[in-house]
Amino acid sequence: ASSRRPQHFFNPDPIQHNLGLSRSYPDEQRFFFDHLQPARDGWGIAFCCGTSSVMRFAGLREIGFFPTDS
């Protein structure tokens, strides 16, 4: 089991800033964490990304922890 908090940045996205959309259009990160990840969670396919997440050690042990080979 895992839990995470969304990542939200206060600096405008460079593309939004250049297009003058930083106040009227949500940045890609906000859209991803506010809309896409919750929708993915509803299907049981959300994934951990970024910082501020907590993992249950027993759950990680059950699946053999994180893969370390490629």
The first five atom37 places (N, CA, C, CB, O) and aatype in JSON, in Angstrom:
{
  "aatype": [0, 15, 15, 1, 1, 14, 5, 8, 13, 13, 2, 14, 3, 14, 9, 5, 8, 2, 10, 7, 10, 15, 1, 15, 18, 14, 3, 6, 5, 1, 13, 13, 13, 3, 8, 10, 5, 14, 0, 1, 3, 7, 17, 7, 9, 0, 13, 4, 4, 7, 16, 15, 15, 19, 12, 1, 13, 0, 7, 10, 1, 6, 9, 7, 13, 13, 14, 16, 3, 15],
  "atom_mask": [
    [1, 1, 1, 1, 1],
    [1, 1, 1, 1, 1],
    [1, 1, 1, 1, 1],
    [1, 1, 1, 1, 1],
    [1, 1, 1, 1, 1],
    [1, 1, 1, 1, 1],
    [1, 1, 1, 1, 1],
    [1, 1, 1, 1, 1],
    [1, 1, 1, 1, 1],
    [1, 1, 1, 1, 1],
    [1, 1, 1, 1, 1],
    [1, 1, 1, 1, 1],
    [1, 1, 1, 1, 1],
    [1, 1, 1, 1, 1],
    [1, 1, 1, 1, 1],
    [1, 1, 1, 1, 1],
    [1, 1, 1, 1, 1],
    [1, 1, 1, 1, 1],
    [1, 1, 1, 1, 1],
    [1, 1, 1, 0, 1],
    [1, 1, 1, 1, 1],
    [1, 1, 1, 1, 1],
    [1, 1, 1, 1, 1],
    [1, 1, 1, 1, 1],
    [1, 1, 1, 1, 1],
    [1, 1, 1, 1, 1],
    [1, 1, 1, 1, 1],
    [1, 1, 1, 1, 1],
    [1, 1, 1, 1, 1],
    [1, 1, 1, 1, 1],
    [1, 1, 1, 1, 1],
    [1, 1, 1, 1, 1],
    [1, 1, 1, 1, 1],
    [1, 1, 1, 1, 1],
    [1, 1, 1, 1, 1],
    [1, 1, 1, 1, 1],
    [1, 1, 1, 1, 1],
    [1, 1, 1, 1, 1],
    [1, 1, 1, 1, 1],
    [1, 1, 1, 1, 1],
    [1, 1, 1, 1, 1],
    [1, 1, 1, 0, 1],
    [1, 1, 1, 1, 1],
    [1, 1, 1, 0, 1],
    [1, 1, 1, 1, 1],
    [1, 1, 1, 1, 1],
    [1, 1, 1, 1, 1],
    [1, 1, 1, 1, 1],
    [1, 1, 1, 1, 1],
    [1, 1, 1, 0, 1],
    [1, 1, 1, 1, 1],
    [1, 1, 1, 1, 1],
    [1, 1, 1, 1, 1],
    [1, 1, 1, 1, 1],
    [1, 1, 1, 1, 1],
    [1, 1, 1, 1, 1],
    [1, 1, 1, 1, 1],
    [1, 1, 1, 1, 1],
    [1, 1, 1, 0, 1],
    [1, 1, 1, 1, 1],
    [1, 1, 1, 1, 1],
    [1, 1, 1, 1, 1],
    [1, 1, 1, 1, 1],
    [1, 1, 1, 0, 1],
    [1, 1, 1, 1, 1],
    [1, 1, 1, 1, 1],
    [1, 1, 1, 1, 1],
    [1, 1, 1, 1, 1],
    [1, 1, 1, 1, 1],
    [1, 1, 1, 1, 1]
  ],
  "atom_positions": [
    [[0.85, -1.19, 0.0], [0.0, 0.0, 0.0], [0.89, 1.24, 0.0], [-0.96, 0.01, 1.23], [1.97, 1.24, 0.58]],
    [[0.41, 2.27, -0.65], [1.16, 3.51, -0.67], [0.2, 4.69, -0.6], [2.03, 3.6, -1.94], [-0.98, 4.58, -0.92]],
    [[0.75, 5.78, -0.17], [-0.01, 7.03, -0.11], [0.91, 8.13, -0.58], [-0.57, 7.32, 1.34], [2.12, 8.09, -0.33]],
    [[0.36, 9.11, -1.26], [1.21, 10.2, -1.74], [0.41, 11.49, -1.77], [1.78, 9.89, -3.14], [-0.82, 11.48, -1.79]],
    [[1.12, 12.58, -1.76], [0.53, 13.91, -1.87], [0.86, 14.45, -3.25], [1.05, 14.88, -0.74], [1.93, 14.18, -3.78]],
    [[-0.06, 15.2, -3.84], [0.24, 15.76, -5.16], [1.36, 16.78, -5.12], [-1.0, 16.39, -5.75], [1.57, 17.45, -4.11]],
    [[2.06, 16.9, -6.21], [3.1, 17.91, -6.34], [2.49, 19.12, -7.04], [4.35, 17.37, -7.14], [1.95, 19.0, -8.14]],
    [[2.59, 20.26, -6.4], [2.12, 21.49, -7.03], [3.24, 22.51, -6.96], [0.82, 22.03, -6.34], [3.84, 22.71, -5.91]],
    [[3.51, 23.15, -8.07], [4.59, 24.11, -8.16], [4.0, 25.51, -8.26], [5.5, 23.81, -9.36], [2.97, 25.72, -8.9]],
    [[4.65, 26.46, -7.63], [4.16, 27.83, -7.62], [4.75, 28.67, -8.75], [4.47, 28.47, -6.3], [4.22, 29.74, -9.06]],
    [[5.82, 28.21, -9.35], [6.39, 28.93, -10.49], [5.62, 28.53, -11.75], [7.92, 28.62, -10.65], [5.33, 27.35, -11.94]],
    [[5.28, 29.49, -12.6], [4.54, 29.13, -13.81], [5.36, 28.24, -14.73], [4.13, 30.39, -14.55], [6.58, 28.36, -14.83]],
    [[4.67, 27.35, -15.4], [5.27, 26.51, -16.41], [5.83, 27.43, -17.51], [4.24, 25.48, -16.99], [5.14, 28.37, -17.91]],
    [[7.06, 27.19, -18.01], [7.65, 28.09, -19.01], [6.78, 28.28, -20.26], [9.0, 27.57, -19.42], [6.68, 29.39, -20.78]],
    [[6.16, 27.23, -20.74], [5.32, 27.35, -21.94], [4.09, 28.19, -21.63], [4.9, 25.95, -22.46], [3.72, 29.06, -22.42]],
    [[3.46, 27.94, -20.49], [2.3, 28.75, -20.1], [2.69, 30.22, -19.96], [1.69, 28.23, -18.78], [1.96, 31.12, -20.38]],
    [[3.84, 30.44, -19.36], [4.3, 31.81, -19.16], [4.51, 32.52, -20.5], [5.61, 31.83, -18.33], [4.07, 33.65, -20.69]],
    [[5.17, 31.85, -21.43], [5.43, 32.44, -22.75], [4.16, 32.71, -23.53], [6.34, 31.53, -23.55], [4.1, 33.66, -24.31]],
    [[3.13, 31.87, -23.33], [1.86, 32.06, -24.03], [0.91, 32.98, -23.27], [1.19, 30.72, -24.26], [-0.19, 33.28, -23.75]],
    [[1.33, 33.43, -22.08], [0.47, 34.3, -21.27], [-0.72, 33.58, -20.66], [0.0, 0.0, 0.0], [-1.75, 34.2, -20.41]],
    [[-0.58, 32.27, -20.42], [-1.69, 31.47, -19.91], [-1.53, 31.05, -18.46], [-1.86, 30.25, -20.75], [-2.36, 30.3, -17.95]],
    [[-0.49, 31.51, -17.79], [-0.19, 31.0, -16.45], [-1.28, 31.3, -15.43], [1.11, 31.57, -15.97], [-1.37, 30.6, -14.42]],
    [[-2.11, 32.29, -15.65], [-3.18, 32.59, -14.69], [-4.52, 31.98, -15.1], [-3.34, 34.09, -14.55], [-5.43, 31.87, -14.27]],
    [[-4.67, 31.57, -16.35], [-5.97, 31.11, -16.81], [-6.03, 29.63, -17.17], [-6.38, 31.91, -17.99], [-7.12, 29.09, -17.39]],
    [[-4.9, 28.96, -17.23], [-4.87, 27.57, -17.67], [-4.02, 26.77, -16.69], [-4.32, 27.44, -19.12], [-2.88, 27.16, -16.43]],
    [[-4.53, 25.67, -16.13], [-3.74, 24.92, -15.14], [-2.51, 24.27, -15.77], [-4.6, 23.85, -14.49], [-2.54, 23.83, -16.92]],
    [[-1.44, 24.22, -15.0], [-0.22, 23.6, -15.51], [-0.4, 22.09, -15.61], [0.99, 23.94, -14.61], [-1.3, 21.52, -15.0]],
    [[0.46, 21.47, -16.38], [0.36, 20.03, -16.65], [0.46, 19.2, -15.37], [1.45, 19.61, -17.63], [-0.27, 18.22, -15.21]],
    [[1.35, 19.58, -14.45], [1.5, 18.85, -13.19], [0.19, 18.88, -12.39], [2.64, 19.45, -12.35], [-0.23, 17.85, -11.87]],
    [[-0.43, 20.04, -12.3], [-1.68, 20.17, -11.53], [-2.77, 19.31, -12.16], [-2.13, 21.65, -11.46], [-3.51, 18.63, -11.45]],
    [[-2.88, 19.34, -13.48], [-3.87, 18.52, -14.16], [-3.61, 17.04, -13.89], [-3.86, 18.8, -15.69], [-4.54, 16.28, -13.61]],
    [[-2.35, 16.62, -13.98], [-2.0, 15.22, -13.76], [-2.38, 14.77, -12.35], [-0.5, 15.01, -13.99], [-3.03, 13.74, -12.19]],
    [[-1.96, 15.54, -11.33], [-2.19, 15.11, -9.95], [-3.63, 15.34, -9.48], [-1.25, 15.84, -9.03], [-4.11, 14.6, -8.62]],
    [[-4.32, 16.33, -10.03], [-5.7, 16.6, -9.59], [-6.74, 15.79, -10.35], [-6.0, 18.07, -9.75], [-7.82, 15.54, -9.82]],
    [[-6.44, 15.39, -11.58], [-7.46, 14.72, -12.39], [-7.05, 13.34, -12.9], [-7.79, 15.59, -13.57], [-7.8, 12.37, -12.75]],
    [[-5.86, 13.23, -13.49], [-5.47, 11.95, -14.07], [-5.17, 10.88, -13.01], [-4.25, 12.14, -14.93], [-5.67, 9.76, -13.12]],
    [[-4.37, 11.21, -12.0], [-4.05, 10.2, -10.99], [-5.3, 9.71, -10.24], [-3.04, 10.77, -9.99], [-5.43, 8.5, -10.05]],
    [[-6.22, 10.59, -9.8], [-7.44, 10.07, -9.15], [-8.25, 9.17, -10.09], [-8.31, 11.23, -8.67], [-8.82, 8.17, -9.64]],
    [[-8.3, 9.5, -11.37], [-9.02, 8.64, -12.32], [-8.31, 7.3, -12.45], [-9.13, 9.33, -13.7], [-8.97, 6.25, -12.49]],
    [[-6.99, 7.32, -12.51], [-6.23, 6.07, -12.59], [-6.43, 5.24, -11.32], [-4.73, 6.36, -12.81], [-6.51, 4.01, -11.38]],
    [[-6.5, 5.92, -10.18], [-6.71, 5.22, -8.91], [-8.05, 4.48, -8.91], [-6.65, 6.21, -7.74], [-8.15, 3.39, -8.37]],
    [[-9.07, 5.08, -9.52], [-10.37, 4.43, -9.62], [-10.32, 3.11, -10.37], [0.0, 0.0, 0.0], [-11.14, 2.22, -10.13]],
    [[-9.36, 2.98, -11.26], [-9.17, 1.74, -12.01], [-8.1, 0.85, -11.38], [-8.8, 2.06, -13.45], [-7.81, -0.24, -11.89]],
    [[-7.51, 1.31, -10.28], [-6.46, 0.53, -9.62], [-5.13, 0.56, -10.35], [0.0, 0.0, 0.0], [-4.33, -0.36, -10.2]],
    [[-4.89, 1.61, -11.16], [-3.65, 1.66, -11.93], [-2.85, 2.94, -11.68], [-3.97, 1.54, -13.41], [-2.0, 3.31, -12.49]],
    [[-3.11, 3.61, -10.56], [-2.3, 4.78, -10.22], [-0.89, 4.32, -9.87], [-2.94, 5.58, -9.02], [-0.7, 3.17, -9.46]],
    [[0.07, 5.18, -10.02], [1.45, 4.81, -9.71], [2.11, 5.9, -8.9], [2.25, 4.54, -11.0], [1.68, 7.05, -8.91]],
    [[3.14, 5.53, -8.2], [3.88, 6.47, -7.36], [4.83, 7.27, -8.25], [4.67, 5.73, -6.24], [5.55, 6.71, -9.07]],
    [[4.81, 8.57, -8.06], [5.73, 9.4, -8.83], [6.12, 10.6, -7.97], [5.09, 9.87, -10.17], [5.28, 11.19, -7.29]],
    [[7.37, 10.93, -8.01], [7.83, 12.09, -7.28], [8.06, 11.83, -5.8], [0.0, 0.0, 0.0], [8.23, 10.69, -5.36]],
    [[8.05, 12.91, -5.06], [8.34, 12.85, -3.64], [7.06, 12.83, -2.83], [9.2, 14.03, -3.22], [5.96, 12.75, -3.38]],
    [[7.21, 12.89, -1.54], [6.13, 12.91, -0.53], [5.19, 11.72, -0.67], [5.34, 14.2, -0.64], [3.97, 11.89, -0.73]],
    [[5.76, 10.54, -0.72], [4.95, 9.33, -0.71], [5.4, 8.45, 0.45], [5.07, 8.56, -2.06], [6.55, 8.52, 0.9]],
    [[4.49, 7.63, 0.92], [4.75, 6.72, 2.03], [4.38, 5.32, 1.57], [3.96, 7.13, 3.33], [3.3, 5.12, 1.01]],
    [[5.26, 4.37, 1.79], [5.02, 2.98, 1.4], [4.94, 2.1, 2.63], [6.13, 2.47, 0.44], [5.67, 2.32, 3.61]],
    [[4.07, 1.12, 2.6], [4.01, 0.15, 3.68], [5.11, -0.89, 3.44], [2.59, -0.54, 3.77], [5.15, -1.53, 2.39]],
    [[6.0, -1.05, 4.43], [7.15, -1.93, 4.29], [6.71, -3.37, 4.03], [8.02, -1.87, 5.55], [7.3, -4.05, 3.18]],
    [[5.69, -3.85, 4.73], [5.23, -5.23, 4.55], [4.75, -5.45, 3.11], [4.1, -5.56, 5.55], [4.99, -6.52, 2.54]],
    [[4.09, -4.46, 2.54], [3.63, -4.58, 1.15], [4.78, -4.65, 0.18], [0.0, 0.0, 0.0], [4.75, -5.43, -0.77]],
    [[5.8, -3.84, 0.41], [6.99, -3.89, -0.45], [7.7, -5.24, -0.32], [7.96, -2.75, -0.1], [8.16, -5.81, -1.31]],
    [[7.79, -5.74, 0.9], [8.45, -7.03, 1.12], [7.71, -8.13, 0.37], [8.53, -7.35, 2.64], [8.33, -9.02, -0.2]],
    [[6.36, -8.08, 0.38], [5.56, -9.1, -0.31], [5.86, -9.19, -1.8], [4.09, -8.82, -0.11], [5.83, -10.28, -2.37]],
    [[6.15, -8.07, -2.41], [6.4, -8.07, -3.86], [7.88, -8.08, -4.21], [5.74, -6.87, -4.5], [8.25, -7.91, -5.37]],
    [[8.74, -8.28, -3.21], [10.18, -8.36, -3.46], [10.86, -7.0, -3.54], [0.0, 0.0, 0.0], [11.89, -6.86, -4.19]],
    [[10.27, -6.0, -2.89], [10.81, -4.64, -2.86], [10.86, -4.04, -4.27], [12.22, -4.64, -2.24], [10.12, -4.47, -5.15]],
    [[11.72, -3.06, -4.48], [11.83, -2.38, -5.77], [12.78, -3.15, -6.68], [12.31, -0.92, -5.59], [13.8, -3.67, -6.2]],
    [[12.48, -3.24, -7.97], [13.43, -3.89, -8.88], [14.72, -3.08, -8.97], [12.8, -4.07, -10.28], [14.69, -1.85, -9.01]],
    [[15.83, -3.78, -8.99], [17.12, -3.09, -9.06], [17.9, -3.44, -10.32], [17.95, -3.43, -7.83], [19.0, -2.93, -10.54]],
    [[17.34, -4.32, -11.15], [18.02, -4.64, -12.4], [17.25, -4.01, -13.56], [18.15, -6.18, -12.59], [16.11, -3.57, -13.4]],
    [[17.89, -3.99, -14.7], [17.21, -3.4, -15.87], [17.3, -4.32, -17.06], [17.82, -2.03, -16.22], [16.78, -3.99, -18.13]]
  ]
}
